[in-house]
Amino acid sequence: MNQEEAYKKTDEVLAKFKNGKELFRTSVLFNKTVQMLVRDTDPYEMIEALIKINENTQQSFEQHLMRDHRQLMVPPKNNTDL
């Protein structure tokens, strides 16, 4: 597939989503998913890649929580809770 065909197919995929172009620009996960769809990636490979991305994100979050020992402060709902 040449570059022009890839751009055209990307636009076709993005058109199927309500906010496709915005999500493509702002969401790394959405961008990666669209790229896999454009390249006709095997659905099982896509699922595996998305699961790995999700697991890596979860692991990073858990590691961050383990390193961050600050007390969690929740602001009061209104001034009467002070």
mmCIF file of the N, C-alpha and C atoms, coordinates in Angstrom:
data_MODEL
# 
_entry.id   MODEL 
# 
loop_
_atom_site.group_PDB 
_atom_site.id 
_atom_site.type_symbol 
_atom_site.label_atom_id 
_atom_site.label_alt_id 
_atom_site.label_comp_id 
_atom_site.label_asym_id 
_atom_site.label_entity_id 
_atom_site.label_seq_id 
_atom_site.pdbx_PDB_ins_code 
_atom_site.Cartn_x 
_atom_site.Cartn_y 
_atom_site.Cartn_z 
_atom_site.occupancy 
_atom_site.B_iso_or_equiv 
_atom_site.pdbx_formal_charge 
_atom_site.auth_seq_id 
_atom_site.auth_comp_id 
_atom_site.auth_asym_id 
_atom_site.auth_atom_id 
_atom_site.pdbx_PDB_model_num 
ATOM 1   N N  . MET A 1 1  ? 0.857   -1.167  0.000  1.00 0.00 ? 1  MET A N  1 
ATOM 2   C CA . MET A 1 1  ? 0.000   0.000   0.000  1.00 0.00 ? 1  MET A CA 1 
ATOM 3   C C  . MET A 1 1  ? 0.907   1.235   0.000  1.00 0.00 ? 1  MET A C  1 
ATOM 4   N N  . ASN A 1 2  ? 0.650   2.131   -0.936 1.00 0.00 ? 2  ASN A N  1 
ATOM 5   C CA . ASN A 1 2  ? 1.458   3.351   -0.969 1.00 0.00 ? 2  ASN A CA 1 
ATOM 6   C C  . ASN A 1 2  ? 0.902   4.391   0.005  1.00 0.00 ? 2  ASN A C  1 
ATOM 7   N N  . GLN A 1 3  ? 1.611   5.492   0.133  1.00 0.00 ? 3  GLN A N  1 
ATOM 8   C CA . GLN A 1 3  ? 1.260   6.500   1.142  1.00 0.00 ? 3  GLN A CA 1 
ATOM 9   C C  . GLN A 1 3  ? -0.105  7.125   0.872  1.00 0.00 ? 3  GLN A C  1 
ATOM 10  N N  . GLU A 1 4  ? -0.417  7.373   -0.383 1.00 0.00 ? 4  GLU A N  1 
ATOM 11  C CA . GLU A 1 4  ? -1.713  7.975   -0.731 1.00 0.00 ? 4  GLU A CA 1 
ATOM 12  C C  . GLU A 1 4  ? -2.865  7.040   -0.373 1.00 0.00 ? 4  GLU A C  1 
ATOM 13  N N  . GLU A 1 5  ? -2.708  5.765   -0.645 1.00 0.00 ? 5  GLU A N  1 
ATOM 14  C CA . GLU A 1 5  ? -3.741  4.787   -0.300 1.00 0.00 ? 5  GLU A CA 1 
ATOM 15  C C  . GLU A 1 5  ? -3.905  4.694   1.219  1.00 0.00 ? 5  GLU A C  1 
ATOM 16  N N  . ALA A 1 6  ? -2.787  4.772   1.933  1.00 0.00 ? 6  ALA A N  1 
ATOM 17  C CA . ALA A 1 6  ? -2.841  4.717   3.399  1.00 0.00 ? 6  ALA A CA 1 
ATOM 18  C C  . ALA A 1 6  ? -3.601  5.917   3.955  1.00 0.00 ? 6  ALA A C  1 
ATOM 19  N N  . TYR A 1 7  ? -3.339  7.107   3.419  1.00 0.00 ? 7  TYR A N  1 
ATOM 20  C CA . TYR A 1 7  ? -4.065  8.304   3.869  1.00 0.00 ? 7  TYR A CA 1 
ATOM 21  C C  . TYR A 1 7  ? -5.560  8.171   3.591  1.00 0.00 ? 7  TYR A C  1 
ATOM 22  N N  . LYS A 1 8  ? -5.887  7.674   2.414  1.00 0.00 ? 8  LYS A N  1 
ATOM 23  C CA . LYS A 1 8  ? -7.296  7.527   2.035  1.00 0.00 ? 8  LYS A CA 1 
ATOM 24  C C  . LYS A 1 8  ? -7.988  6.516   2.951  1.00 0.00 ? 8  LYS A C  1 
ATOM 25  N N  . LYS A 1 9  ? -7.339  5.378   3.187  1.00 0.00 ? 9  LYS A N  1 
ATOM 26  C CA . LYS A 1 9  ? -7.937  4.368   4.043  1.00 0.00 ? 9  LYS A CA 1 
ATOM 27  C C  . LYS A 1 9  ? -8.046  4.863   5.487  1.00 0.00 ? 9  LYS A C  1 
ATOM 28  N N  . THR A 1 10 ? -7.061  5.635   5.944  1.00 0.00 ? 10 THR A N  1 
ATOM 29  C CA . THR A 1 10 ? -7.127  6.223   7.289  1.00 0.00 ? 10 THR A CA 1 
ATOM 30  C C  . THR A 1 10 ? -8.343  7.132   7.402  1.00 0.00 ? 10 THR A C  1 
ATOM 31  N N  . ASP A 1 11 ? -8.563  7.983   6.402  1.00 0.00 ? 11 ASP A N  1 
ATOM 32  C CA . ASP A 1 11 ? -9.738  8.869   6.412  1.00 0.00 ? 11 ASP A CA 1 
ATOM 33  C C  . ASP A 1 11 ? -11.039 8.071   6.426  1.00 0.00 ? 11 ASP A C  1 
ATOM 34  N N  . GLU A 1 12 ? -11.072 6.964   5.697  1.00 0.00 ? 12 GLU A N  1 
ATOM 35  C CA . GLU A 1 12 ? -12.271 6.114   5.675  1.00 0.00 ? 12 GLU A CA 1 
ATOM 36  C C  . GLU A 1 12 ? -12.550 5.520   7.051  1.00 0.00 ? 12 GLU A C  1 
ATOM 37  N N  . VAL A 1 13 ? -11.495 5.071   7.718  1.00 0.00 ? 13 VAL A N  1 
ATOM 38  C CA . VAL A 1 13 ? -11.663 4.499   9.062  1.00 0.00 ? 13 VAL A CA 1 
ATOM 39  C C  . VAL A 1 13 ? -12.099 5.584   10.039 1.00 0.00 ? 13 VAL A C  1 
ATOM 40  N N  . LEU A 1 14 ? -11.461 6.749   9.979  1.00 0.00 ? 14 LEU A N  1 
ATOM 41  C CA . LEU A 1 14 ? -11.801 7.841   10.897 1.00 0.00 ? 14 LEU A CA 1 
ATOM 42  C C  . LEU A 1 14 ? -13.239 8.306   10.721 1.00 0.00 ? 14 LEU A C  1 
ATOM 43  N N  . ALA A 1 15 ? -13.750 8.245   9.494  1.00 0.00 ? 15 ALA A N  1 
ATOM 44  C CA . ALA A 1 15 ? -15.122 8.689   9.210  1.00 0.00 ? 15 ALA A CA 1 
ATOM 45  C C  . ALA A 1 15 ? -16.158 7.801   9.900  1.00 0.00 ? 15 ALA A C  1 
ATOM 46  N N  . LYS A 1 16 ? -15.772 6.615   10.293 1.00 0.00 ? 16 LYS A N  1 
ATOM 47  C CA . LYS A 1 16 ? -16.707 5.694   10.952 1.00 0.00 ? 16 LYS A CA 1 
ATOM 48  C C  . LYS A 1 16 ? -16.922 6.021   12.429 1.00 0.00 ? 16 LYS A C  1 
ATOM 49  N N  . PHE A 1 17 ? -16.121 6.949   12.962 1.00 0.00 ? 17 PHE A N  1 
ATOM 50  C CA . PHE A 1 17 ? -16.217 7.332   14.369 1.00 0.00 ? 17 PHE A CA 1 
ATOM 51  C C  . PHE A 1 17 ? -16.752 8.746   14.496 1.00 0.00 ? 17 PHE A C  1 
ATOM 52  N N  . LYS A 1 18 ? -17.487 8.986   15.564 1.00 0.00 ? 18 LYS A N  1 
ATOM 53  C CA . LYS A 1 18 ? -18.096 10.295  15.791 1.00 0.00 ? 18 LYS A CA 1 
ATOM 54  C C  . LYS A 1 18 ? -17.043 11.399  15.848 1.00 0.00 ? 18 LYS A C  1 
ATOM 55  N N  . ASN A 1 19 ? -15.989 11.200  16.606 1.00 0.00 ? 19 ASN A N  1 
ATOM 56  C CA . ASN A 1 19 ? -14.911 12.190  16.746 1.00 0.00 ? 19 ASN A CA 1 
ATOM 57  C C  . ASN A 1 19 ? -13.586 11.599  16.279 1.00 0.00 ? 19 ASN A C  1 
ATOM 58  N N  . GLY A 1 20 ? -13.612 10.886  15.165 1.00 0.00 ? 20 GLY A N  1 
ATOM 59  C CA . GLY A 1 20 ? -12.454 10.153  14.708 1.00 0.00 ? 20 GLY A CA 1 
ATOM 60  C C  . GLY A 1 20 ? -11.195 10.983  14.525 1.00 0.00 ? 20 GLY A C  1 
ATOM 61  N N  . LYS A 1 21 ? -11.307 12.112  13.840 1.00 0.00 ? 21 LYS A N  1 
ATOM 62  C CA . LYS A 1 21 ? -10.109 12.920  13.570 1.00 0.00 ? 21 LYS A CA 1 
ATOM 63  C C  . LYS A 1 21 ? -9.524  13.497  14.849 1.00 0.00 ? 21 LYS A C  1 
ATOM 64  N N  . GLU A 1 22 ? -10.377 13.947  15.744 1.00 0.00 ? 22 GLU A N  1 
ATOM 65  C CA . GLU A 1 22 ? -9.887  14.503  17.010 1.00 0.00 ? 22 GLU A CA 1 
ATOM 66  C C  . GLU A 1 22 ? -9.211  13.406  17.848 1.00 0.00 ? 22 GLU A C  1 
ATOM 67  N N  . LEU A 1 23 ? -9.856  12.250  17.945 1.00 0.00 ? 23 LEU A N  1 
ATOM 68  C CA . LEU A 1 23 ? -9.274  11.143  18.700 1.00 0.00 ? 23 LEU A CA 1 
ATOM 69  C C  . LEU A 1 23 ? -7.956  10.684  18.088 1.00 0.00 ? 23 LEU A C  1 
ATOM 70  N N  . PHE A 1 24 ? -7.878  10.691  16.772 1.00 0.00 ? 24 PHE A N  1 
ATOM 71  C CA . PHE A 1 24 ? -6.653  10.270  16.083 1.00 0.00 ? 24 PHE A CA 1 
ATOM 72  C C  . PHE A 1 24 ? -5.490  11.183  16.450 1.00 0.00 ? 24 PHE A C  1 
ATOM 73  N N  . ARG A 1 25 ? -5.794  12.475  16.623 1.00 0.00 ? 25 ARG A N  1 
ATOM 74  C CA . ARG A 1 25 ? -4.747  13.449  16.973 1.00 0.00 ? 25 ARG A CA 1 
ATOM 75  C C  . ARG A 1 25 ? -4.401  13.422  18.460 1.00 0.00 ? 25 ARG A C  1 
ATOM 76  N N  . THR A 1 26 ? -5.348  13.052  19.310 1.00 0.00 ? 26 THR A N  1 
ATOM 77  C CA . THR A 1 26 ? -5.137  13.212  20.750 1.00 0.00 ? 26 THR A CA 1 
ATOM 78  C C  . THR A 1 26 ? -4.935  11.914  21.528 1.00 0.00 ? 26 THR A C  1 
ATOM 79  N N  . SER A 1 27 ? -5.352  10.790  20.989 1.00 0.00 ? 27 SER A N  1 
ATOM 80  C CA . SER A 1 27 ? -5.273  9.527   21.723 1.00 0.00 ? 27 SER A CA 1 
ATOM 81  C C  . SER A 1 27 ? -4.266  8.588   21.064 1.00 0.00 ? 27 SER A C  1 
ATOM 82  N N  . VAL A 1 28 ? -3.215  8.275   21.797 1.00 0.00 ? 28 VAL A N  1 
ATOM 83  C CA . VAL A 1 28 ? -2.198  7.364   21.278 1.00 0.00 ? 28 VAL A CA 1 
ATOM 84  C C  . VAL A 1 28 ? -2.807  5.987   21.007 1.00 0.00 ? 28 VAL A C  1 
ATOM 85  N N  . LEU A 1 29 ? -3.651  5.520   21.910 1.00 0.00 ? 29 LEU A N  1 
ATOM 86  C CA . LEU A 1 29 ? -4.270  4.206   21.746 1.00 0.00 ? 29 LEU A CA 1 
ATOM 87  C C  . LEU A 1 29 ? -5.174  4.167   20.515 1.00 0.00 ? 29 LEU A C  1 
ATOM 88  N N  . PHE A 1 30 ? -5.988  5.192   20.335 1.00 0.00 ? 30 PHE A N  1 
ATOM 89  C CA . PHE A 1 30 ? -6.873  5.252   19.170 1.00 0.00 ? 30 PHE A CA 1 
ATOM 90  C C  . PHE A 1 30 ? -6.044  5.321   17.891 1.00 0.00 ? 30 PHE A C  1 
ATOM 91  N N  . ASN A 1 31 ? -5.007  6.139   17.894 1.00 0.00 ? 31 ASN A N  1 
ATOM 92  C CA . ASN A 1 31 ? -4.135  6.282   16.735 1.00 0.00 ? 31 ASN A CA 1 
ATOM 93  C C  . ASN A 1 31 ? -3.526  4.931   16.361 1.00 0.00 ? 31 ASN A C  1 
ATOM 94  N N  . LYS A 1 32 ? -3.012  4.233   17.344 1.00 0.00 ? 32 LYS A N  1 
ATOM 95  C CA . LYS A 1 32 ? -2.404  2.917   17.103 1.00 0.00 ? 32 LYS A CA 1 
ATOM 96  C C  . LYS A 1 32 ? -3.429  1.934   16.553 1.00 0.00 ? 32 LYS A C  1 
ATOM 97  N N  . THR A 1 33 ? -4.640  1.956   17.098 1.00 0.00 ? 33 THR A N  1 
ATOM 98  C CA . THR A 1 33 ? -5.699  1.063   16.644 1.00 0.00 ? 33 THR A CA 1 
ATOM 99  C C  . THR A 1 33 ? -6.066  1.349   15.194 1.00 0.00 ? 33 THR A C  1 
ATOM 100 N N  . VAL A 1 34 ? -6.203  2.619   14.844 1.00 0.00 ? 34 VAL A N  1 
ATOM 101 C CA . VAL A 1 34 ? -6.534  2.990   13.464 1.00 0.00 ? 34 VAL A CA 1 
ATOM 102 C C  . VAL A 1 34 ? -5.417  2.536   12.522 1.00 0.00 ? 34 VAL A C  1 
ATOM 103 N N  . GLN A 1 35 ? -4.185  2.725   12.920 1.00 0.00 ? 35 GLN A N  1 
ATOM 104 C CA . GLN A 1 35 ? -3.063  2.284   12.082 1.00 0.00 ? 35 GLN A CA 1 
ATOM 105 C C  . GLN A 1 35 ? -3.118  0.774   11.837 1.00 0.00 ? 35 GLN A C  1 
ATOM 106 N N  . MET A 1 36 ? -3.480  0.018   12.867 1.00 0.00 ? 36 MET A N  1 
ATOM 107 C CA . MET A 1 36 ? -3.590  -1.429  12.699 1.00 0.00 ? 36 MET A CA 1 
ATOM 108 C C  . MET A 1 36 ? -4.742  -1.778  11.761 1.00 0.00 ? 36 MET A C  1 
ATOM 109 N N  . LEU A 1 37 ? -5.861  -1.051  11.868 1.00 0.00 ? 37 LEU A N  1 
ATOM 110 C CA . LEU A 1 37 ? -6.988  -1.289  10.972 1.00 0.00 ? 37 LEU A CA 1 
ATOM 111 C C  . LEU A 1 37 ? -6.615  -0.974  9.526  1.00 0.00 ? 37 LEU A C  1 
ATOM 112 N N  . VAL A 1 38 ? -5.899  0.122   9.336  1.00 0.00 ? 38 VAL A N  1 
ATOM 113 C CA . VAL A 1 38 ? -5.487  0.528   7.984  1.00 0.00 ? 38 VAL A CA 1 
ATOM 114 C C  . VAL A 1 38 ? -4.578  -0.529  7.369  1.00 0.00 ? 38 VAL A C  1 
ATOM 115 N N  . ARG A 1 39 ? -3.712  -1.127  8.167  1.00 0.00 ? 39 ARG A N  1 
ATOM 116 C CA . ARG A 1 39 ? -2.769  -2.135  7.670  1.00 0.00 ? 39 ARG A CA 1 
ATOM 117 C C  . ARG A 1 39 ? -3.390  -3.524  7.607  1.00 0.00 ? 39 ARG A C  1 
ATOM 118 N N  . ASP A 1 40 ? -4.700  -3.621  7.851  1.00 0.00 ? 40 ASP A N  1 
ATOM 119 C CA . ASP A 1 40 ? -5.415  -4.908  7.834  1.00 0.00 ? 40 ASP A CA 1 
ATOM 120 C C  . ASP A 1 40 ? -4.757  -5.938  8.748  1.00 0.00 ? 40 ASP A C  1 
ATOM 121 N N  . THR A 1 41 ? -4.401  -5.487  9.934  1.00 0.00 ? 41 THR A N  1 
ATOM 122 C CA . THR A 1 41 ? -3.805  -6.367  10.933 1.00 0.00 ? 41 THR A CA 1 
ATOM 123 C C  . THR A 1 41 ? -4.818  -7.426  11.339 1.00 0.00 ? 41 THR A C  1 
ATOM 124 N N  . ASP A 1 42 ? -4.335  -8.624  11.557 1.00 0.00 ? 42 ASP A N  1 
ATOM 125 C CA . ASP A 1 42 ? -5.184  -9.714  12.008 1.00 0.00 ? 42 ASP A CA 1 
ATOM 126 C C  . ASP A 1 42 ? -5.901  -9.289  13.295 1.00 0.00 ? 42 ASP A C  1 
ATOM 127 N N  . PRO A 1 43 ? -7.204  -9.525  13.391 1.00 0.00 ? 43 PRO A N  1 
ATOM 128 C CA . PRO A 1 43 ? -7.955  -9.097  14.591 1.00 0.00 ? 43 PRO A CA 1 
ATOM 129 C C  . PRO A 1 43 ? -7.382  -9.635  15.893 1.00 0.00 ? 43 PRO A C  1 
ATOM 130 N N  . TYR A 1 44 ? -6.862  -10.853 15.875 1.00 0.00 ? 44 TYR A N  1 
ATOM 131 C CA . TYR A 1 44 ? -6.298  -11.425 17.098 1.00 0.00 ? 44 TYR A CA 1 
ATOM 132 C C  . TYR A 1 44 ? -4.994  -10.730 17.488 1.00 0.00 ? 44 TYR A C  1 
ATOM 133 N N  . GLU A 1 45 ? -4.218  -10.327 16.492 1.00 0.00 ? 45 GLU A N  1 
ATOM 134 C CA . GLU A 1 45 ? -3.007  -9.552  16.778 1.00 0.00 ? 45 GLU A CA 1 
ATOM 135 C C  . GLU A 1 45 ? -3.374  -8.189  17.358 1.00 0.00 ? 45 GLU A C  1 
ATOM 136 N N  . MET A 1 46 ? -4.459  -7.599  16.840 1.00 0.00 ? 46 MET A N  1 
ATOM 137 C CA . MET A 1 46 ? -4.920  -6.307  17.368 1.00 0.00 ? 46 MET A CA 1 
ATOM 138 C C  . MET A 1 46 ? -5.341  -6.446  18.818 1.00 0.00 ? 46 MET A C  1 
ATOM 139 N N  . ILE A 1 47 ? -6.116  -7.461  19.105 1.00 0.00 ? 47 ILE A N  1 
ATOM 140 C CA . ILE A 1 47 ? -6.583  -7.667  20.480 1.00 0.00 ? 47 ILE A CA 1 
ATOM 141 C C  . ILE A 1 47 ? -5.391  -7.865  21.408 1.00 0.00 ? 47 ILE A C  1 
ATOM 142 N N  . GLU A 1 48 ? -4.432  -8.681  20.976 1.00 0.00 ? 48 GLU A N  1 
ATOM 143 C CA . GLU A 1 48 ? -3.247  -8.921  21.793 1.00 0.00 ? 48 GLU A CA 1 
ATOM 144 C C  . GLU A 1 48 ? -2.465  -7.629  22.034 1.00 0.00 ? 48 GLU A C  1 
ATOM 145 N N  . ALA A 1 49 ? -2.294  -6.818  20.985 1.00 0.00 ? 49 ALA A N  1 
ATOM 146 C CA . ALA A 1 49 ? -1.563  -5.552  21.119 1.00 0.00 ? 49 ALA A CA 1 
ATOM 147 C C  . ALA A 1 49 ? -2.284  -4.603  22.072 1.00 0.00 ? 49 ALA A C  1 
ATOM 148 N N  . LEU A 1 50 ? -3.606  -4.510  21.967 1.00 0.00 ? 50 LEU A N  1 
ATOM 149 C CA . LEU A 1 50 ? -4.373  -3.626  22.844 1.00 0.00 ? 50 LEU A CA 1 
ATOM 150 C C  . LEU A 1 50 ? -4.317  -4.091  24.297 1.00 0.00 ? 50 LEU A C  1 
ATOM 151 N N  . ILE A 1 51 ? -4.355  -5.402  24.496 1.00 0.00 ? 51 ILE A N  1 
ATOM 152 C CA . ILE A 1 51 ? -4.247  -5.930  25.858 1.00 0.00 ? 51 ILE A CA 1 
ATOM 153 C C  . ILE A 1 51 ? -2.878  -5.609  26.439 1.00 0.00 ? 51 ILE A C  1 
ATOM 154 N N  . LYS A 1 52 ? -1.814  -5.777  25.646 1.00 0.00 ? 52 LYS A N  1 
ATOM 155 C CA . LYS A 1 52 ? -0.473  -5.463  26.123 1.00 0.00 ? 52 LYS A CA 1 
ATOM 156 C C  . LYS A 1 52 ? -0.331  -3.989  26.468 1.00 0.00 ? 52 LYS A C  1 
ATOM 157 N N  . ILE A 1 53 ? -0.894  -3.122  25.632 1.00 0.00 ? 53 ILE A N  1 
ATOM 158 C CA . ILE A 1 53 ? -0.844  -1.686  25.907 1.00 0.00 ? 53 ILE A CA 1 
ATOM 159 C C  . ILE A 1 53 ? -1.556  -1.385  27.225 1.00 0.00 ? 53 ILE A C  1 
ATOM 160 N N  . ASN A 1 54 ? -2.730  -1.985  27.409 1.00 0.00 ? 54 ASN A N  1 
ATOM 161 C CA . ASN A 1 54 ? -3.499  -1.769  28.629 1.00 0.00 ? 54 ASN A CA 1 
ATOM 162 C C  . ASN A 1 54 ? -2.744  -2.291  29.856 1.00 0.00 ? 54 ASN A C  1 
ATOM 163 N N  . GLU A 1 55 ? -2.144  -3.462  29.732 1.00 0.00 ? 55 GLU A N  1 
ATOM 164 C CA . GLU A 1 55 ? -1.387  -4.025  30.852 1.00 0.00 ? 55 GLU A CA 1 
ATOM 165 C C  . GLU A 1 55 ? -0.173  -3.164  31.192 1.00 0.00 ? 55 GLU A C  1 
ATOM 166 N N  . ASN A 1 56 ? 0.524   -2.660  30.178 1.00 0.00 ? 56 ASN A N  1 
ATOM 167 C CA . ASN A 1 56 ? 1.682   -1.793  30.419 1.00 0.00 ? 56 ASN A CA 1 
ATOM 168 C C  . ASN A 1 56 ? 1.261   -0.510  31.118 1.00 0.00 ? 56 ASN A C  1 
ATOM 169 N N  . THR A 1 57 ? 0.135   0.046   30.711 1.00 0.00 ? 57 THR A N  1 
ATOM 170 C CA . THR A 1 57 ? -0.379  1.259   31.344 1.00 0.00 ? 57 THR A CA 1 
ATOM 171 C C  . THR A 1 57 ? -0.731  0.985   32.800 1.00 0.00 ? 57 THR A C  1 
ATOM 172 N N  . GLN A 1 58 ? -1.403  -0.136  33.043 1.00 0.00 ? 58 GLN A N  1 
ATOM 173 C CA . GLN A 1 58 ? -1.783  -0.508  34.406 1.00 0.00 ? 58 GLN A CA 1 
ATOM 174 C C  . GLN A 1 58 ? -0.545  -0.719  35.268 1.00 0.00 ? 58 GLN A C  1 
ATOM 175 N N  . GLN A 1 59 ? 0.452   -1.402  34.729 1.00 0.00 ? 59 GLN A N  1 
ATOM 176 C CA . GLN A 1 59 ? 1.682   -1.655  35.478 1.00 0.00 ? 59 GLN A CA 1 
ATOM 177 C C  . GLN A 1 59 ? 2.398   -0.338  35.799 1.00 0.00 ? 59 GLN A C  1 
ATOM 178 N N  . SER A 1 60 ? 2.449   0.568   34.850 1.00 0.00 ? 60 SER A N  1 
ATOM 179 C CA . SER A 1 60 ? 3.085   1.869   35.085 1.00 0.00 ? 60 SER A CA 1 
ATOM 180 C C  . SER A 1 60 ? 2.363   2.630   36.183 1.00 0.00 ? 60 SER A C  1 
ATOM 181 N N  . PHE A 1 61 ? 1.042   2.588   36.163 1.00 0.00 ? 61 PHE A N  1 
ATOM 182 C CA . PHE A 1 61 ? 0.247   3.266   37.186 1.00 0.00 ? 61 PHE A CA 1 
ATOM 183 C C  . PHE A 1 61 ? 0.512   2.662   38.561 1.00 0.00 ? 61 PHE A C  1 
ATOM 184 N N  . GLU A 1 62 ? 0.549   1.343   38.620 1.00 0.00 ? 62 GLU A N  1 
ATOM 185 C CA . GLU A 1 62 ? 0.800   0.677   39.897 1.00 0.00 ? 62 GLU A CA 1 
ATOM 186 C C  . GLU A 1 62 ? 2.197   1.015   40.428 1.00 0.00 ? 62 GLU A C  1 
ATOM 187 N N  . GLN A 1 63 ? 3.184   1.053   39.543 1.00 0.00 ? 63 GLN A N  1 
ATOM 188 C CA . GLN A 1 63 ? 4.538   1.418   39.968 1.00 0.00 ? 63 GLN A CA 1 
ATOM 189 C C  . GLN A 1 63 ? 4.582   2.863   40.462 1.00 0.00 ? 63 GLN A C  1 
ATOM 190 N N  . HIS A 1 64 ? 3.843   3.727   39.808 1.00 0.00 ? 64 HIS A N  1 
ATOM 191 C CA . HIS A 1 64 ? 3.780   5.122   40.251 1.00 0.00 ? 64 HIS A CA 1 
ATOM 192 C C  . HIS A 1 64 ? 3.175   5.204   41.655 1.00 0.00 ? 64 HIS A C  1 
ATOM 193 N N  . LEU A 1 65 ? 2.120   4.456   41.893 1.00 0.00 ? 65 LEU A N  1 
ATOM 194 C CA . LEU A 1 65 ? 1.488   4.468   43.213 1.00 0.00 ? 65 LEU A CA 1 
ATOM 195 C C  . LEU A 1 65 ? 2.423   3.931   44.288 1.00 0.00 ? 65 LEU A C  1 
ATOM 196 N N  . MET A 1 66 ? 3.238   2.958   43.937 1.00 0.00 ? 66 MET A N  1 
ATOM 197 C CA . MET A 1 66 ? 4.183   2.389   44.910 1.00 0.00 ? 66 MET A CA 1 
ATOM 198 C C  . MET A 1 66 ? 5.268   3.400   45.280 1.00 0.00 ? 66 MET A C  1 
ATOM 199 N N  . ARG A 1 67 ? 5.659   4.245   44.334 1.00 0.00 ? 67 ARG A N  1 
ATOM 200 C CA . ARG A 1 67 ? 6.715   5.228   44.582 1.00 0.00 ? 67 ARG A CA 1 
ATOM 201 C C  . ARG A 1 67 ? 6.185   6.494   45.252 1.00 0.00 ? 67 ARG A C  1 
ATOM 202 N N  . ASP A 1 68 ? 4.929   6.825   45.032 1.00 0.00 ? 68 ASP A N  1 
ATOM 203 C CA . ASP A 1 68 ? 4.360   8.069   45.538 1.00 0.00 ? 68 ASP A CA 1 
ATOM 204 C C  . ASP A 1 68 ? 3.766   7.820   46.925 1.00 0.00 ? 68 ASP A C  1 
ATOM 205 N N  . HIS A 1 69 ? 4.410   8.355   47.944 1.00 0.00 ? 69 HIS A N  1 
ATOM 206 C CA . HIS A 1 69 ? 3.972   8.114   49.314 1.00 0.00 ? 69 HIS A CA 1 
ATOM 207 C C  . HIS A 1 69 ? 3.262   9.327   49.934 1.00 0.00 ? 69 HIS A C  1 
ATOM 208 N N  . ARG A 1 70 ? 2.906   10.263  49.097 1.00 0.00 ? 70 ARG A N  1 
ATOM 209 C CA . ARG A 1 70 ? 2.179   11.418  49.631 1.00 0.00 ? 70 ARG A CA 1 
ATOM 210 C C  . ARG A 1 70 ? 0.766   11.004  50.030 1.00 0.00 ? 70 ARG A C  1 
ATOM 211 N N  . GLN A 1 71 ? 0.239   11.664  51.014 1.00 0.00 ? 71 GLN A N  1 
ATOM 212 C CA . GLN A 1 71 ? -1.114  11.388  51.453 1.00 0.00 ? 71 GLN A CA 1 
ATOM 213 C C  . GLN A 1 71 ? -2.096  11.916  50.417 1.00 0.00 ? 71 GLN A C  1 
ATOM 214 N N  . LEU A 1 72 ? -3.108  11.124  50.118 1.00 0.00 ? 72 LEU A N  1 
ATOM 215 C CA . LEU A 1 72 ? -4.122  11.540  49.165 1.00 0.00 ? 72 LEU A CA 1 
ATOM 216 C C  . LEU A 1 72 ? -5.047  12.549  49.835 1.00 0.00 ? 72 LEU A C  1 
ATOM 217 N N  . MET A 1 73 ? -5.130  13.735  49.254 1.00 0.00 ? 73 MET A N  1 
ATOM 218 C CA . MET A 1 73 ? -5.974  14.790  49.812 1.00 0.00 ? 73 MET A CA 1 
ATOM 219 C C  . MET A 1 73 ? -7.182  14.990  48.906 1.00 0.00 ? 73 MET A C  1 
ATOM 220 N N  . VAL A 1 74 ? -8.365  14.825  49.482 1.00 0.00 ? 74 VAL A N  1 
ATOM 221 C CA . VAL A 1 74 ? -9.596  15.025  48.731 1.00 0.00 ? 74 VAL A CA 1 
ATOM 222 C C  . VAL A 1 74 ? -10.188 16.343  49.194 1.00 0.00 ? 74 VAL A C  1 
ATOM 223 N N  . PRO A 1 75 ? -10.386 17.289  48.272 1.00 0.00 ? 75 PRO A N  1 
ATOM 224 C CA . PRO A 1 75 ? -10.943 18.588  48.689 1.00 0.00 ? 75 PRO A CA 1 
ATOM 225 C C  . PRO A 1 75 ? -12.395 18.421  49.150 1.00 0.00 ? 75 PRO A C  1 
ATOM 226 N N  . PRO A 1 76 ? -12.817 19.266  50.086 1.00 0.00 ? 76 PRO A N  1 
ATOM 227 C CA . PRO A 1 76 ? -14.198 19.190  50.561 1.00 0.00 ? 76 PRO A CA 1 
ATOM 228 C C  . PRO A 1 76 ? -15.180 19.562  49.458 1.00 0.00 ? 76 PRO A C  1 
ATOM 229 N N  . LYS A 1 77 ? -16.405 19.023  49.546 1.00 0.00 ? 77 LYS A N  1 
ATOM 230 C CA . LYS A 1 77 ? -17.416 19.310  48.538 1.00 0.00 ? 77 LYS A CA 1 
ATOM 231 C C  . LYS A 1 77 ? -17.862 20.763  48.568 1.00 0.00 ? 77 LYS A C  1 
ATOM 232 N N  . ASN A 1 78 ? -17.959 21.308  49.766 1.00 0.00 ? 78 ASN A N  1 
ATOM 233 C CA . ASN A 1 78 ? -18.330 22.731  49.895 1.00 0.00 ? 78 ASN A CA 1 
ATOM 234 C C  . ASN A 1 78 ? -17.696 23.274  51.169 1.00 0.00 ? 78 ASN A C  1 
ATOM 235 N N  . ASN A 1 79 ? -17.848 24.547  51.388 1.00 0.00 ? 79 ASN A N  1 
ATOM 236 C CA . ASN A 1 79 ? -17.183 25.202  52.520 1.00 0.00 ? 79 ASN A CA 1 
ATOM 237 C C  . ASN A 1 79 ? -17.702 24.754  53.870 1.00 0.00 ? 79 ASN A C  1 
ATOM 238 N N  . THR A 1 80 ? -18.884 24.179  53.945 1.00 0.00 ? 80 THR A N  1 
ATOM 239 C CA . THR A 1 80 ? -19.440 23.739  55.229 1.00 0.00 ? 80 THR A CA 1 
ATOM 240 C C  . THR A 1 80 ? -18.754 22.485  55.729 1.00 0.00 ? 80 THR A C  1 
ATOM 241 N N  . ASP A 1 81 ? -18.015 21.779  54.849 1.00 0.00 ? 81 ASP A N  1 
ATOM 242 C CA . ASP A 1 81 ? -17.320 20.560  55.263 1.00 0.00 ? 81 ASP A CA 1 
ATOM 243 C C  . ASP A 1 81 ? -16.010 20.852  55.973 1.00 0.00 ? 81 ASP A C  1 
ATOM 244 N N  . LEU A 1 82 ? -15.597 22.091  56.031 1.00 0.00 ? 82 LEU A N  1 
ATOM 245 C CA . LEU A 1 82 ? -14.312 22.441  56.638 1.00 0.00 ? 82 LEU A CA 1 
ATOM 246 C C  . LEU A 1 82 ? -14.305 22.261  58.109 1.00 0.00 ? 82 LEU A C  1 
# 
